[in-house]
Amino acid sequence: MIEPVAASDTASDAANSAANSAATSAAHPAAAPARRKTPQAGDLLAAACRIVAAEGLAGLTLRPLAKALGVSVTVLTNHYGGRADILAAICRAAAERDAALLDGWRTTLAALGALPPGVAASLAEAILDDLSASGRALSVLYLECLHACTWDAALRPGFAGWAGLRRAFWDDFAGRAGLPATLLACGWWNGYAIAELAYGMALDGDAAYRLLRRLGVQRLFAGAVAGPDAADGILFGMLRERLCRDDIGHDLGGDPGKLDEAGGPAWAAQAARACGVQLAERGVDGLTHRAVAAAIGIAHTTLSYRFPTQRDLVIAGLAYIARHIRAAVEADSLAELQRRRTAADGPRLDLARASFAVALAAARLPELARHTGTMRGRRGANLATVFARYLPEARGIDPLCAQVISLGLTGLTNTLPPGTGADEAVAAAYRAAGEWLRGRG
């Protein structure tokens, strides 16, 4: 049993060490000895971290949770309620642990006062490292819950307090660093922290990614637009090429032959579309051969012959979405671009949601790490085209600047349920970022 956290840094370190130790244990740990005593919130959190680290939030159902705790499902539900109630209890316990983890950083920030750009960038890097190392178990759970809340309304009330805690921390940080209040209010800055944390969980061992992240936060706190020294932009281009070493359809540098090659089955493109929709709406765990086959009315064995692995389904979905987004970016006007993004399949084929889903899954499925690196490296490529066409008066918007802005929009997108409200929120954040860039150029 993990004891409740005290308010001291020592207790925080011990608690997070215990949670991370649990998260890195075997994927299918032996069940605890059977007992009738109701598990406490700390027990729930430790067991949840183990399960989610191995199987994602989709694996956190009542039966395996009860088994890991050594109790019956009845004991669990009698005390806590249904799955949403149990997840709410887990989120409350996680928020308490998270608050203890962040208290040390709050003390540091309070002692420093206003943060110069270089200090802000270094601190942002260090905090992201801490959240993905010492706080890895909690961060995996946080990101999985955040992602699931976009399609599962029952989880949102229980997660709201934890989400608010992290946002308040990052907003306080950005305020001390002098970021405009408009970027905080619209959710762009919180989105930036979320997106970079998600990519970092999968790519923290990649030196190219870590240096790319450093360039991003340095540029962000320096004002985002390019300065007279172009060295960071040149290095950015080199690092992006190192990360983008994967093949994911024409728009991502690969071969889409499986989708529409001559003589191929007529349903292949339909399957790719279904993969894209499923990936963007429900993530990698929802992207199964049975789900895709059912969506297009073919036998799952037929689909499996053409796309043997889940990885093949992921690549097909990403490639289809990328081509859809490219067509929108090439529209003749900003209004037409927005219409193509939001009309028909637009809301269901969101590249930001799909790439975020792949990044989350890559934290526990190493075979997806290369694809995550490619998606991270190409963040902002489409936005650079949009800025060049529709924001010509803003100077200094180079590819690195576009990637910085894109990361904030990506994270923000993944905090919102799909639909009109989400589109309006992202559009508002885009406008706020545009105004910021106009003032900086």
FENTA-V921677 format. One record per residue. N is the residue number from 1. RES is the residue in three letters. PSI is psi in degrees with one decimal (NA if undefined). Layout:
n=[N & N]
res=[RES & RES]
psi=[PSI & PSI]
This chain:
n=[1 & 2 & 3 & 4 & 5 & 6 & 7 & 8 & 9 & 10 & 11 & 12 & 13 & 14 & 15 & 16 & 17 & 18 & 19 & 20 & 21 & 22 & 23 & 24 & 25 & 26 & 27 & 28 & 29 & 30 & 31 & 32 & 33 & 34 & 35 & 36 & 37 & 38 & 39 & 40 & 41 & 42 & 43 & 44 & 45 & 46 & 47 & 48 & 49 & 50 & 51 & 52 & 53 & 54 & 55 & 56 & 57 & 58 & 59 & 60 & 61 & 62 & 63 & 64 & 65 & 66 & 67 & 68 & 69 & 70 & 71 & 72 & 73 & 74 & 75 & 76 & 77 & 78 & 79 & 80 & 81 & 82 & 83 & 84 & 85 & 86 & 87 & 88 & 89 & 90 & 91 & 92 & 93 & 94 & 95 & 96 & 97 & 98 & 99 & 100 & 101 & 102 & 103 & 104 & 105 & 106 & 107 & 108 & 109 & 110 & 111 & 112 & 113 & 114 & 115 & 116 & 117 & 118 & 119 & 120 & 121 & 122 & 123 & 124 & 125 & 126 & 127 & 128 & 129 & 130 & 131 & 132 & 133 & 134 & 135 & 136 & 137 & 138 & 139 & 140 & 141 & 142 & 143 & 144 & 145 & 146 & 147 & 148 & 149 & 150 & 151 & 152 & 153 & 154 & 155 & 156 & 157 & 158 & 159 & 160 & 161 & 162 & 163 & 164 & 165 & 166 & 167 & 168 & 169 & 170 & 171 & 172 & 173 & 174 & 175 & 176 & 177 & 178 & 179 & 180 & 181 & 182 & 183 & 184 & 185 & 186 & 187 & 188 & 189 & 190 & 191 & 192 & 193 & 194 & 195 & 196 & 197 & 198 & 199 & 200 & 201 & 202 & 203 & 204 & 205 & 206 & 207 & 208 & 209 & 210 & 211 & 212 & 213 & 214 & 215 & 216 & 217 & 218 & 219 & 220 & 221 & 222 & 223 & 224 & 225 & 226 & 227 & 228 & 229 & 230 & 231 & 232 & 233 & 234 & 235 & 236 & 237 & 238 & 239 & 240 & 241 & 242 & 243 & 244 & 245 & 246 & 247 & 248 & 249 & 250 & 251 & 252 & 253 & 254 & 255 & 256 & 257 & 258 & 259 & 260 & 261 & 262 & 263 & 264 & 265 & 266 & 267 & 268 & 269 & 270 & 271 & 272 & 273 & 274 & 275 & 276 & 277 & 278 & 279 & 280 & 281 & 282 & 283 & 284 & 285 & 286 & 287 & 288 & 289 & 290 & 291 & 292 & 293 & 294 & 295 & 296 & 297 & 298 & 299 & 300 & 301 & 302 & 303 & 304 & 305 & 306 & 307 & 308 & 309 & 310 & 311 & 312 & 313 & 314 & 315 & 316 & 317 & 318 & 319 & 320 & 321 & 322 & 323 & 324 & 325 & 326 & 327 & 328 & 329 & 330 & 331 & 332 & 333 & 334 & 335 & 336 & 337 & 338 & 339 & 340 & 341 & 342 & 343 & 344 & 345 & 346 & 347 & 348 & 349 & 350 & 351 & 352 & 353 & 354 & 355 & 356 & 357 & 358 & 359 & 360 & 361 & 362 & 363 & 364 & 365 & 366 & 367 & 368 & 369 & 370 & 371 & 372 & 373 & 374 & 375 & 376 & 377 & 378 & 379 & 380 & 381 & 382 & 383 & 384 & 385 & 386 & 387 & 388 & 389 & 390 & 391 & 392 & 393 & 394 & 395 & 396 & 397 & 398 & 399 & 400 & 401 & 402 & 403 & 404 & 405 & 406 & 407 & 408 & 409 & 410 & 411 & 412 & 413 & 414 & 415 & 416 & 417 & 418 & 419 & 420 & 421 & 422 & 423 & 424 & 425 & 426 & 427 & 428 & 429 & 430 & 431 & 432 & 433 & 434 & 435 & 436 & 437 & 438 & 439 & 440 & 441]
res=[MET & ILE & GLU & PRO & VAL & ALA & ALA & SER & ASP & THR & ALA & SER & ASP & ALA & ALA & ASN & SER & ALA & ALA & ASN & SER & ALA & ALA & THR & SER & ALA & ALA & HIS & PRO & ALA & ALA & ALA & PRO & ALA & ARG & ARG & LYS & THR & PRO & GLN & ALA & GLY & ASP & LEU & LEU & ALA & ALA & ALA & CYS & ARG & ILE & VAL & ALA & ALA & GLU & GLY & LEU & ALA & GLY & LEU & THR & LEU & ARG & PRO & LEU & ALA & LYS & ALA & LEU & GLY & VAL & SER & VAL & THR & VAL & LEU & THR & ASN & HIS & TYR & GLY & GLY & ARG & ALA & ASP & ILE & LEU & ALA & ALA & ILE & CYS & ARG & ALA & ALA & ALA & GLU & ARG & ASP & ALA & ALA & LEU & LEU & ASP & GLY & TRP & ARG & THR & THR & LEU & ALA & ALA & LEU & GLY & ALA & LEU & PRO & PRO & GLY & VAL & ALA & ALA & SER & LEU & ALA & GLU & ALA & ILE & LEU & ASP & ASP & LEU & SER & ALA & SER & GLY & ARG & ALA & LEU & SER & VAL & LEU & TYR & LEU & GLU & CYS & LEU & HIS & ALA & CYS & THR & TRP & ASP & ALA & ALA & LEU & ARG & PRO & GLY & PHE & ALA & GLY & TRP & ALA & GLY & LEU & ARG & ARG & ALA & PHE & TRP & ASP & ASP & PHE & ALA & GLY & ARG & ALA & GLY & LEU & PRO & ALA & THR & LEU & LEU & ALA & CYS & GLY & TRP & TRP & ASN & GLY & TYR & ALA & ILE & ALA & GLU & LEU & ALA & TYR & GLY & MET & ALA & LEU & ASP & GLY & ASP & ALA & ALA & TYR & ARG & LEU & LEU & ARG & ARG & LEU & GLY & VAL & GLN & ARG & LEU & PHE & ALA & GLY & ALA & VAL & ALA & GLY & PRO & ASP & ALA & ALA & ASP & GLY & ILE & LEU & PHE & GLY & MET & LEU & ARG & GLU & ARG & LEU & CYS & ARG & ASP & ASP & ILE & GLY & HIS & ASP & LEU & GLY & GLY & ASP & PRO & GLY & LYS & LEU & ASP & GLU & ALA & GLY & GLY & PRO & ALA & TRP & ALA & ALA & GLN & ALA & ALA & ARG & ALA & CYS & GLY & VAL & GLN & LEU & ALA & GLU & ARG & GLY & VAL & ASP & GLY & LEU & THR & HIS & ARG & ALA & VAL & ALA & ALA & ALA & ILE & GLY & ILE & ALA & HIS & THR & THR & LEU & SER & TYR & ARG & PHE & PRO & THR & GLN & ARG & ASP & LEU & VAL & ILE & ALA & GLY & LEU & ALA & TYR & ILE & ALA & ARG & HIS & ILE & ARG & ALA & ALA & VAL & GLU & ALA & ASP & SER & LEU & ALA & GLU & LEU & GLN & ARG & ARG & ARG & THR & ALA & ALA & ASP & GLY & PRO & ARG & LEU & ASP & LEU & ALA & ARG & ALA & SER & PHE & ALA & VAL & ALA & LEU & ALA & ALA & ALA & ARG & LEU & PRO & GLU & LEU & ALA & ARG & HIS & THR & GLY & THR & MET & ARG & GLY & ARG & ARG & GLY & ALA & ASN & LEU & ALA & THR & VAL & PHE & ALA & ARG & TYR & LEU & PRO & GLU & ALA & ARG & GLY & ILE & ASP & PRO & LEU & CYS & ALA & GLN & VAL & ILE & SER & LEU & GLY & LEU & THR & GLY & LEU & THR & ASN & THR & LEU & PRO & PRO & GLY & THR & GLY & ALA & ASP & GLU & ALA & VAL & ALA & ALA & ALA & TYR & ARG & ALA & ALA & GLY & GLU & TRP & LEU & ARG & GLY & ARG & GLY]
psi=[134.6 & 124.6 & 154.4 & 150.9 & 134.2 & 173.2 & 5.3 & 158.4 & -36.8 & -44.8 & -37.8 & -47.7 & -43.9 & -41.8 & -46.1 & -33.4 & -41.6 & -42.8 & -41.2 & -36.2 & -40.2 & -42.0 & -26.7 & 9.4 & 178.6 & 151.0 & -30.6 & 75.4 & 152.7 & 145.4 & 146.9 & 156.4 & 140.0 & 138.9 & 164.6 & -12.3 & 135.9 & 126.5 & 143.3 & 171.2 & -38.6 & -36.7 & -44.4 & -46.1 & -45.9 & -44.7 & -41.5 & -41.7 & -41.6 & -46.3 & -46.8 & -36.9 & -32.9 & -36.6 & 0.8 & 175.6 & -25.9 & -27.2 & -8.8 & 72.1 & 172.6 & -42.6 & -51.9 & -31.0 & -45.3 & -40.0 & -43.6 & -28.0 & -9.3 & 29.1 & 169.6 & 160.0 & -35.5 & -43.4 & -42.3 & -49.6 & -31.1 & -33.8 & -41.2 & -24.8 & -154.9 & -174.2 & -42.9 & -38.2 & -39.4 & -42.8 & -34.1 & -40.7 & -39.4 & -42.7 & -36.9 & -43.3 & -39.3 & -38.8 & -37.8 & -44.0 & -42.8 & -41.2 & -40.4 & -39.3 & -40.6 & -16.2 & -39.7 & -40.1 & -35.2 & -40.5 & -42.5 & -46.6 & -40.7 & -36.0 & -29.0 & -30.1 & -135.3 & 142.0 & 118.0 & 157.8 & -46.3 & -40.6 & -42.1 & -43.4 & -44.5 & -41.6 & -41.6 & -44.2 & -46.8 & -40.2 & -42.6 & -40.1 & -43.1 & -43.0 & -27.5 & -2.8 & -79.6 & -36.2 & 25.4 & -46.9 & -43.0 & -39.9 & -37.5 & -46.9 & -42.8 & -49.7 & -38.9 & -41.6 & -43.3 & -45.4 & -45.5 & -30.2 & -19.5 & -20.2 & -12.7 & 96.8 & -26.7 & -23.5 & -18.5 & -45.5 & -40.8 & -26.5 & -18.6 & -42.2 & -43.1 & -44.8 & -41.2 & -35.3 & -47.7 & -40.6 & -41.4 & -38.9 & -50.2 & -34.6 & -39.4 & -42.7 & -50.0 & -35.0 & -41.6 & -27.6 & -2.8 & 16.6 & 146.0 & 142.3 & -28.9 & -34.4 & -26.2 & -45.7 & -36.1 & -9.5 & 0.8 & -46.5 & -43.3 & -38.9 & -38.4 & -47.4 & -39.9 & -47.0 & -45.5 & -33.9 & -42.5 & -46.1 & -38.6 & -32.6 & -30.6 & -27.0 & 13.1 & -20.1 & -1.7 & 115.9 & -35.6 & -42.2 & -45.0 & -38.1 & -35.9 & -41.4 & -41.1 & -45.1 & -39.0 & -50.1 & -32.8 & -44.6 & -39.9 & -52.3 & -10.2 & -2.0 & -2.2 & -42.0 & 157.6 & 141.1 & -171.1 & -27.2 & 115.0 & 8.3 & -40.6 & -34.4 & -38.4 & -46.5 & -38.6 & -46.5 & -39.9 & -43.9 & -38.0 & -39.8 & -35.4 & -37.5 & -35.4 & 65.2 & 16.9 & 163.6 & 110.5 & 77.9 & 167.1 & -46.8 & -15.3 & 14.6 & 10.8 & -155.9 & 113.8 & 24.2 & -34.4 & -19.1 & -41.5 & 29.4 & 151.5 & 133.0 & -2.5 & 165.4 & 145.5 & -25.0 & -4.7 & -44.9 & -35.7 & -40.4 & -41.2 & -42.3 & -45.6 & -37.1 & -43.1 & -45.1 & -48.0 & -39.9 & -44.9 & -34.5 & -39.7 & 2.8 & -177.5 & -37.0 & -28.2 & -5.0 & 86.5 & 159.8 & -38.8 & -42.2 & -44.0 & -43.5 & -40.7 & -35.4 & -28.3 & 2.3 & 38.1 & 167.8 & 141.5 & -26.1 & -34.5 & -44.1 & -41.4 & -30.1 & -39.2 & -38.2 & 84.7 & -35.6 & 165.4 & -33.8 & -39.6 & -38.0 & -40.1 & -48.2 & -42.6 & -42.2 & -44.3 & -42.4 & -41.8 & -45.1 & -41.5 & -40.7 & -36.6 & -44.9 & -39.9 & -40.7 & -38.4 & -42.4 & -30.4 & 9.1 & 159.2 & -16.9 & 162.3 & -36.4 & -40.8 & -38.1 & -47.4 & -38.7 & -43.3 & -32.9 & -32.3 & -12.9 & 158.2 & -120.0 & -6.2 & -54.4 & -20.0 & -8.2 & 68.3 & 114.6 & -33.9 & -41.2 & -42.5 & -45.8 & -35.1 & -42.2 & -40.9 & -39.0 & -42.7 & -44.9 & -32.6 & -21.1 & -24.2 & -6.9 & 89.1 & -25.0 & -14.2 & -1.1 & -40.7 & -40.2 & -36.8 & -41.1 & -41.8 & -46.6 & -38.8 & -42.7 & -31.5 & 1.1 & 131.1 & -9.0 & -45.0 & -37.6 & -32.7 & -39.7 & -42.6 & -45.7 & -43.7 & -34.5 & -39.0 & -0.5 & 51.8 & -22.0 & -16.5 & 118.8 & 154.1 & 13.5 & 87.2 & 178.7 & -34.4 & -42.7 & -45.8 & -36.7 & -40.4 & -48.6 & -40.5 & -38.0 & -42.1 & -41.1 & -35.4 & -50.4 & -41.9 & -44.8 & -39.0 & 8.4 & -1.6 & 138.5 & 141.4 & 149.4 & -176.3 & -43.2 & -39.2 & -43.4 & -41.9 & -39.4 & -43.2 & -40.6 & -39.3 & -39.9 & -38.1 & -44.0 & -41.5 & -41.3 & -39.5 & -42.3 & -38.8 & -45.7 & -37.4 & -38.7 & -19.4 & -25.4 & NA]
